[in-house]
């Protein structure tokens, strides 16, 4: 039974990681005027971003469409997802079932359709102000991911327990075959099997304080997905209790590292492929990681569609930051000029300024020690600590029974990345490879052609990446030892890279509230206040914009979630020692940052 359950988890695995609703806080975007800000994409490119599968598979597609909410007969997709903040996409050419932005169909080797997520689900947002709604591509979502994951669990529970609900589900999934007792029994068995997996996943992922809107513990979920579920080692699971905001995407392709703690190298397309492989594993990508055994070669298959990921990555390279629209109010030129002087004096040493339309500029980002920036350390600390069992992979990694979970994750991503490249060099296919389920030599050659790389070029880049990872593993172990002994050095240059947060360029920052890596500050004005003067509590989820303070409205409304900065991982402290500003200067800086 366990093997069968494991197979089900391979078919529909966990992942990680949305604005429409009722009333003033959540205007019906079908009725409101929606305007797409100019970001160097046309409508076709936008739909490509919204509807291109990257290999994510949550559950069977027809099941997802057939799900009702746990209470009543409302559609999970049409009725609940909008309330959780998922954006509508009514373009039926590429989206015939009118799934929300970033929800896509993915077809496996057996030709079965699955529902999955693409980048756009978590990196597209809307802001509303005085009767007009702007949609911004690449902006962090305000969606409630945990609400969706738990909502699926509640709906599955009700479907299994309520005969009438199951009958409607079976009719929607099976059609005329719903009159066939054998077909219904098979569906019931498959549903029970999937439910056992999904319900356990929700149980293992539940934390005392849910993430709420606009946040996700991506690292925690990816760690659990790869090191626990994919390896079949339940004891490797850890609470995903360090939620962070979704980063904005414009300019990301040209930054030397990505992630809030700078843990992913990002200087060339091979490294970006590795980053995207890790990302799809975190958004319900399927994987099979298996060490060598008797008459068995190791396997590192994933469902990642690398050519599609390359297509999306190349398109993101062309995405520009959004510019402040006149509808939000004209920027005061005098305040702007004064704010520019203040920014260049106090901020630019960490946050480079990238002119609009120049997002292709390579950027070496500033990595600031936790002890210097003073913001909540939980995300970086969680990523740098904890060991996990390696299971039957130990024969591939120096017979180490345990290792830091960050190191094991990187090794598995690298093995998934490098094994097919090694394969094409030897002019053979992976053992037992299946169409669309592995990165075949033919696909690799297409991929390299798209990149303009030879096989030798790719192998050199992979070797260089391997050397960088060796340095990362060393840094990770050093950080873990320092945390265990409370011996983080006071000298900034001696602090491990793993115990730092990234300070990226701030172009388009006006459209990306709430602020700090954990979303603990609701607007730009409060970010410039001393920490003790910032809001201790507020509500997240409204897309109604405040153009004065530059953020979203923070009062309670239907669908909003409560943010308490006193909870673990939620601190709004830090980032307040880079300049002592009076009230006039704060407003000048806010005015300048509107223009970035």
C-alpha positions in Angstrom: 0.0 0.0 0.0 2.8 2.4 0.8 4.3 1.9 -2.7 1.0 2.6 -4.2 0.6 5.7 -2.1 4.1 6.8 -3.1 3.1 6.4 -6.7 0.1 8.6 -6.2 2.3 11.2 -4.6 4.5 11.1 -7.7 1.4 11.7 -9.8 0.1 14.6 -7.9 2.7 16.1 -5.6 2.8 18.9 -3.3 3.8 22.4 -4.0 3.9 25.7 -3.0 2.3 28.3 -4.1 -5.1 35.6 -7.0 -7.6 39.2 -6.9 -11.4 39.1 -7.1 -14.1 39.2 -4.6 -17.1 41.0 -3.1 -17.6 44.5 -2.1 -15.4 47.6 -2.1 -12.2 45.7 -0.9 -12.5 43.1 -3.7 -14.2 44.6 -6.7 -15.6 42.3 -9.4 -13.0 42.6 -12.1 -15.4 41.4 -14.7 -17.3 44.6 -14.0 -14.4 47.0 -13.2 -12.3 48.5 -15.9 -9.0 46.6 -16.1 -6.0 48.2 -17.7 -2.7 46.5 -18.4 0.2 48.8 -17.7 2.8 49.0 -20.4 5.6 46.6 -19.5 7.0 45.8 -23.0 4.7 42.8 -23.5 1.9 42.5 -26.0 -1.3 40.6 -25.3 0.0 37.4 -26.9 3.1 37.4 -24.6 0.9 38.0 -21.6 -1.2 35.0 -22.4 2.0 32.9 -23.0 3.0 33.9 -19.4 -0.4 33.0 -18.1 -1.0 29.7 -19.8 2.3 27.9 -20.6 2.8 24.8 -18.6 6.1 24.3 -16.9 5.4 20.7 -15.7 3.4 21.4 -12.6 0.8 18.8 -11.7 -1.5 19.2 -8.7 -4.2 16.7 -9.4 -6.2 15.3 -12.3 -7.6 18.2 -14.4 -11.2 16.9 -14.6 -11.2 16.4 -10.8 -10.2 19.9 -10.2 -13.0 21.3 -12.5 -15.5 19.0 -10.8 -14.7 20.0 -7.2 -17.3 21.8 -5.2 -16.6 23.9 -2.2 -16.8 21.9 1.1 -20.1 23.6 2.0 -22.8 23.7 -0.6 -22.6 23.2 -4.3 -20.6 26.2 -5.4 -17.7 25.5 -7.8 -14.3 25.4 -6.2 -12.7 26.9 -9.4 -15.4 29.5 -10.3 -16.5 30.6 -6.8 -13.8 29.9 -4.2 -10.6 30.7 -6.1 -11.7 34.3 -6.9 -12.5 34.8 -3.2 -8.9 33.6 -2.4 -7.5 36.3 -4.7 -6.8 34.4 -7.9 -7.1 36.6 -11.0 -9.5 35.9 -13.8 -8.4 35.1 -17.3 -11.2 35.1 -19.8 -9.1 34.6 -22.9 -10.6 31.3 -24.2 -8.2 30.8 -27.1 -5.4 29.6 -24.8 -7.6 28.9 -21.8 -10.9 27.2 -22.9 -12.1 26.5 -19.4 -11.4 30.0 -18.2 -9.0 29.0 -15.4 -7.6 31.8 -13.3 -4.3 33.4 -14.3 -1.4 30.9 -13.9 -3.6 27.8 -13.7 -2.8 25.5 -16.6 -3.3 22.0 -18.0 -0.3 19.7 -18.2 -0.4 16.3 -20.0 1.6 13.4 -18.7 3.1 10.4 -20.6 -0.1 8.5 -20.4 -1.9 11.5 -22.0 -3.8 12.3 -18.8 -4.4 15.9 -18.0 -3.4 17.5 -14.7 -4.1 20.9 -13.3 -0.9 22.8 -12.5 0.5 26.2 -11.8 2.8 28.4 -13.8 4.8 31.5 -12.7 1.9 33.8 -13.3 -0.2 32.4 -10.5 2.1 33.9 -7.9 3.6 36.7 -9.9 0.7 38.7 -11.3 -1.4 41.3 -9.4 -4.0 44.0 -9.6 -4.3 47.3 -7.9 -7.5 49.3 -7.8 -8.1 53.0 -7.3 -11.1 55.2 -7.8 -13.0 52.9 -10.3 -10.0 51.7 -12.3 -8.1 48.5 -11.9 -4.5 48.0 -13.2 -3.1 44.5 -13.8 0.7 44.2 -13.4 2.7 41.3 -14.8 5.5 40.1 -12.6 4.2 41.7 -9.5 3.7 39.7 -6.3 0.3 38.2 -5.8 -2.0 38.9 -2.9 -3.4 35.4 -3.0 -4.0 33.1 -0.1 -2.1 30.0 -1.2 -2.7 28.2 2.1 -6.4 28.9 1.7 -6.3 27.1 -1.6 -4.4 24.1 -0.4 -6.5 23.7 2.7 -9.6 24.4 0.6 -8.8 21.4 -1.7 -8.4 19.2 1.4 -11.8 20.4 2.8 -13.5 19.8 -0.6 -12.0 16.3 -0.9 -13.1 15.4 2.6 -16.7 16.5 1.9 -16.7 14.8 -1.5 -15.7 11.4 0.2 -18.1 11.8 3.1 -21.2 13.1 1.4 -22.9 10.7 -1.0 -24.7 13.4 -3.0 -21.6 15.4 -3.4 -19.6 12.4 -4.6 -22.4 11.5 -7.0 -22.2 15.0 -8.6 -18.4 14.7 -8.7 -18.6 11.3 -10.4 -21.1 12.6 -13.0 -18.9 15.6 -13.8 -15.8 13.4 -14.1 -17.1 10.3 -15.8 -20.0 11.7 -17.9 -22.1 8.8 -19.3 -19.8 6.3 -17.5 -21.2 7.5 -14.2 -23.9 4.8 -14.7 -21.2 2.2 -14.8 -20.7 0.8 -11.3 -17.2 -0.5 -12.0 -16.1 2.9 -13.3 -17.6 4.7 -10.3 -15.8 2.2 -8.0 -12.5 2.8 -9.7 -13.0 6.6 -9.3 -13.8 6.1 -5.7 -10.7 4.1 -5.1 -8.5 6.6 -6.9 -10.1 9.4 -4.9 -9.5 7.6 -1.6 -5.8 7.1 -2.5 -5.2 10.6 -3.6 -7.1 11.9 -0.5 -4.9 9.9 1.8 -1.8 11.5 0.3 -3.2 15.0 0.2 -4.7 15.0 3.6 -1.4 13.8 5.1 0.4 16.6 3.2 -2.0 19.2 4.7 -1.5 17.7 8.1 2.3 17.9 7.8 2.2 21.4 6.4 -0.2 23.0 8.9 1.5 25.5 11.2 0.1 27.3 14.3 -0.2 30.6 12.4 -1.3 30.3 8.7 0.7 32.3 6.2 -2.2 34.5 5.2 -2.5 36.5 2.0 0.4 37.5 -0.1 2.9 35.1 1.6 4.2 31.5 1.3 7.0 29.6 2.9 8.4 28.5 -0.4 11.6 27.1 1.0 9.9 25.1 3.7 7.5 23.6 1.2 10.2 22.8 -1.4 12.4 21.2 1.3 9.5 19.0 2.4 8.4 18.2 -1.1 11.9 17.1 -2.2 13.5 15.6 0.9 10.4 14.1 2.4 7.8 13.2 -0.1 9.9 12.5 -3.2 12.5 10.5 -1.2 9.8 8.7 0.8 11.2 9.8 4.2 8.4 11.3 6.3 10.7 12.1 9.1 12.5 14.7 6.9 9.4 16.9 7.0 9.7 20.2 8.9 7.1 22.9 9.7 7.0 25.5 6.9 6.8 28.3 9.4 8.8 31.1 7.8 6.5 32.6 5.1 7.9 35.4 2.9 6.5 37.7 0.2 6.6 36.7 -3.4 9.4 38.7 -5.1 8.7 40.7 -8.2 10.1 39.3 -11.5 11.2 42.2 -13.7 15.0 42.3 -13.9 15.3 39.0 -12.0 17.0 37.3 -14.9 19.9 39.7 -14.7 20.7 39.6 -11.0 23.6 37.4 -10.0 21.6 35.6 -7.3 18.0 35.1 -6.5 15.8 34.2 -3.5 15.6 36.5 -0.4 18.7 34.8 1.1 20.5 34.8 -2.3 20.8 31.0 -2.3 20.4 30.5 -6.0 23.1 31.4 -8.5 21.7 33.2 -11.5 24.5 34.3 -13.8 23.8 32.2 -16.9 21.1 30.2 -18.6 22.3 26.9 -17.1 22.1 28.3 -13.6 18.7 29.8 -14.4 17.5 26.4 -15.6 18.6 24.9 -12.2 16.7 27.7 -10.4 13.6 27.0 -12.5 13.9 23.2 -11.9 13.9 23.8 -8.2 10.9 26.2 -8.6 8.7 23.7 -10.5 9.5 21.1 -7.8 8.0 23.5 -5.4 4.8 24.1 -7.4 3.6 20.6 -7.7 6.1 19.2 -10.2 6.4 15.4 -10.2 9.7 13.8 -9.4 11.3 10.4 -9.0 14.6 10.4 -7.1 16.1 7.0 -6.8 19.6 5.9 -5.8 21.5 3.0 -7.4 20.6 -0.6 -6.4 21.0 -4.1 -7.6 20.5 -4.1 -11.4 19.1 -0.6 -11.0 20.6 2.7 -12.2 19.9 5.9 -10.3 17.0 8.0 -11.5 16.4 11.7 -11.3 13.3 12.2 -13.4 11.1 15.3 -13.1 8.1 16.5 -15.0 9.7 19.9 -15.6 9.2 21.1 -19.1 12.5 22.7 -19.6 11.9 24.1 -23.1 8.8 25.8 -21.8 10.7 27.1 -18.9 13.4 28.5 -21.2 10.6 30.2 -23.3 9.2 31.8 -20.1 12.6 32.8 -18.8 13.5 34.5 -22.2 10.2 36.3 -22.2 10.7 37.5 -18.6 14.0 39.0 -19.7 11.9 41.4 -21.8 9.6 42.4 -19.0 9.9 46.0 -17.9 9.0 47.4 -14.5 5.6 49.2 -14.3 5.5 53.0 -14.3 3.4 55.0 -11.9 0.1 55.8 -13.8 -1.2 59.3 -13.8 -4.6 57.9 -12.5 -2.9 57.5 -9.1 -2.0 61.2 -8.9 0.8 63.2 -10.5 4.3 63.0 -8.9 5.3 66.2 -7.1 8.4 67.4 -8.9 9.9 69.3 -5.9 9.4 66.4 -3.5 10.7 64.0 -6.2 13.9 66.0 -6.6 14.5 66.3 -2.9 13.8 62.6 -2.5 16.2 61.6 -5.2 19.0 63.4 -3.3 18.1 61.6 -0.1 17.9 58.2 -1.9 21.3 58.7 -3.4 22.8 59.6 -0.1 21.2 56.9 2.1 19.8 54.1 -0.1 21.7 53.6 -3.3 24.7 51.9 -1.7 22.4 48.8 -1.3 19.6 49.4 -3.8 20.9 50.2 -7.3 18.7 52.3 -9.5 17.9 50.7 -12.9 16.5 53.1 -15.4 13.1 52.2 -16.8 13.4 49.9 -19.8 16.9 48.9 -18.8 16.0 45.7 -16.9 18.5 43.8 -18.9 21.3 45.5 -17.0 23.5 42.9 -15.1 23.3 43.5 -11.4 25.5 42.2 -8.6 23.1 42.5 -5.7 24.1 43.6 -2.2 23.9 40.8 0.4 23.4 42.4 3.9 24.1 40.4 7.1 21.1 39.7 9.2 22.8 41.4 12.1 23.1 44.6 10.1 19.7 44.8 8.4 18.0 43.7 11.6 14.9 42.2 9.9 13.2 39.0 10.9 15.9 36.2 10.6 13.6 33.2 10.5 13.6 32.6 6.8 17.4 32.6 6.5 17.9 30.7 9.7 15.5 27.9 8.7 17.2 27.6 5.3 20.6 27.3 6.9 19.8 24.8 9.6 18.4 21.3 10.0 19.7 18.0 8.7 17.8 15.3 6.8 18.2 11.6 6.0 19.5 10.8 2.6 17.9 7.4 2.3 19.1 5.2 -0.6 20.8 8.2 -2.2 23.7 8.0 0.3 25.7 5.9 -2.1 25.7 8.8 -4.5 26.8 11.4 -2.0 29.7 9.9 -0.2 27.7 7.4 1.9 26.5 10.3 4.1 23.3 9.1 6.0 22.4 12.7 6.9 23.3 16.2 5.5 22.0 19.7 5.7 18.6 19.9 4.0 19.7 22.9 1.9 22.6 20.9 0.6 20.6 17.8 -0.2 18.0 19.9 -2.1 20.7 21.6 -4.2 22.3 18.2 -4.9 19.0 16.7 -6.1 18.3 19.7 -8.3 21.8 19.5 -9.8 21.5 15.8 -10.4 18.2 16.4 -12.2 19.9 19.1 -14.2 23.1 17.4 -15.1 22.2 13.8 -15.7 20.5 14.4 -19.1 23.4 16.6 -20.2 25.8 13.8 -19.3 23.4 11.4 -21.2 23.6 13.3 -24.4 27.3 13.3 -24.3 27.2 9.5 -24.2 24.6 9.5 -27.0 22.1 7.3 -25.1 18.8 7.7 -23.3 18.1 7.4 -19.6 17.1 4.0 -18.5 13.4 3.5 -18.8 12.9 7.0 -20.0 9.3 7.9 -21.0 8.1 10.5 -23.5 7.6 13.9 -22.0 8.8 12.6 -18.6 12.5 13.2 -18.9 14.8 15.6 -20.5 15.8 13.5 -23.5 18.9 14.0 -25.6 16.7 15.3 -28.4 15.2 17.9 -26.1 18.6 18.8 -24.8 19.9 19.5 -28.3 16.9 21.7 -28.9 17.4 23.5 -25.6 21.1 24.1 -26.4 20.2 25.4 -29.8 17.8 27.9 -28.3 20.5 29.0 -25.9 23.1 29.2 -28.6 25.4 26.9 -26.6 27.4 23.9 -27.7 27.5 20.7 -25.6 31.0 21.6 -24.5 29.8 25.1 -23.4 27.0 23.5 -21.4 29.4 21.1 -19.7 31.8 23.9 -18.8 29.0 26.0 -17.3 27.8 22.9 -15.3 31.3 22.4 -14.0 31.6 26.0 -12.9 28.2 25.8 -11.2 29.4 22.7 -9.4 32.3 24.7 -8.0 30.0 27.4 -6.8 27.8 24.8 -5.1 30.9 23.5 -3.2 31.4 27.0 -1.8 27.7 27.2 -1.0 27.8 23.9 0.9 30.8 25.1 2.9 29.1 28.4 3.7 25.9 26.6 4.7 27.7 24.4 7.2 29.6 27.4 8.6 26.4 29.3 9.1 24.8 26.3 10.8 27.7 26.0 13.3 27.6 29.7 14.1 23.9 29.6 14.7 24.3 26.5 16.9 27.0 28.2 19.0 25.6 31.8 18.9 28.8 33.0 17.4 27.9 35.1 14.4 30.9 37.5 13.9 30.4 41.2 14.4 32.6 42.0 11.4 30.3 42.2 8.3 32.9 40.6 6.0 33.1 37.5 8.1 29.3 36.7 8.1 28.5 33.7 5.9 26.5 34.5 2.8 23.7 32.1 4.0 23.0 34.5 6.9 22.3 37.6 4.7 19.4 39.0 2.9 19.3 40.4 -0.6 19.0 44.1 -1.4 17.8 44.3 -5.0 17.1 47.3 -7.2 13.8 48.9 -6.4 12.5 49.7 -9.9 8.7 49.3 -9.8 8.8 49.0 -6.0 5.6 51.1 -5.7 3.6 48.2 -7.1 4.9 45.5 -4.8 3.4 46.1 -1.2 3.6 44.8 1.5 7.3 45.3 2.2 10.3 43.7 3.7 11.0 40.1 2.8 8.3 38.8 5.1 5.6 41.3 4.1 5.5 42.9 7.6 5.3 46.5 6.6 2.2 47.6 4.7 3.5 50.6 2.8 6.5 52.6 1.7 5.8 55.4 4.2 6.0 53.1 7.2 9.1 51.4 5.8 10.8 54.8 6.4 9.6 55.0 10.0 11.5 53.7 13.0 10.4 50.1 13.6 8.6 50.9 16.8 6.3 53.3 15.0 5.2 50.9 12.3 1.8 49.1 12.4 1.9 46.3 14.9 -1.1 44.6 13.2 -3.0 45.1 10.0 -5.0 43.3 7.4 -3.7 42.0 4.1 -5.6 41.2 0.9 -7.3 44.3 -0.3 -6.3 45.4 -3.7 -7.5 49.0 -3.0 -4.5 51.2 -3.4 -3.3 54.0 -1.1 -1.3 56.3 -3.4 -0.2 58.6 -0.6 1.5 56.0 1.6 2.1 53.7 -1.4 0.6 50.4 -0.4 -2.8 48.7 -0.1 -5.5 49.6 2.3 -5.2 47.7 5.6 -8.6 47.6 7.2 -10.5 44.4 7.6 -12.7 43.2 4.8 -14.1 40.0 3.3 -11.2 37.7 2.4 -8.5 39.7 4.2 -6.2 38.0 6.6 -4.9 39.4 9.9 -1.1 40.1 10.2 0.4 40.2 13.7 4.0 41.3 13.8 4.5 39.8 17.2 4.3 36.3 15.9 7.4 34.2 15.0 8.6 35.1 11.5 6.5 38.2 11.3 8.7 40.8 12.9 8.6 44.3 11.3 11.8 45.3 12.9 15.0 46.3 11.1 15.8 48.3 7.9 15.6 51.5 9.9 19.2 52.5 10.5 20.1 53.7 7.0 19.2 57.3 7.7 17.5 59.5 10.2 14.6 61.1 8.4 12.2 63.8 9.5 8.6 63.7 8.4 9.2 66.0 5.4 12.1 63.8 4.2 10.0 60.6 4.5 7.4 62.0 2.1 10.1 63.2 -0.3 11.6 59.7 -0.4 8.1 58.2 -0.9 7.5 60.6 -3.8 10.8 59.7 -5.4 10.3 55.9 -5.1 7.0 56.3 -6.9 9.1 57.1 -10.0 11.4 54.1 -9.8 
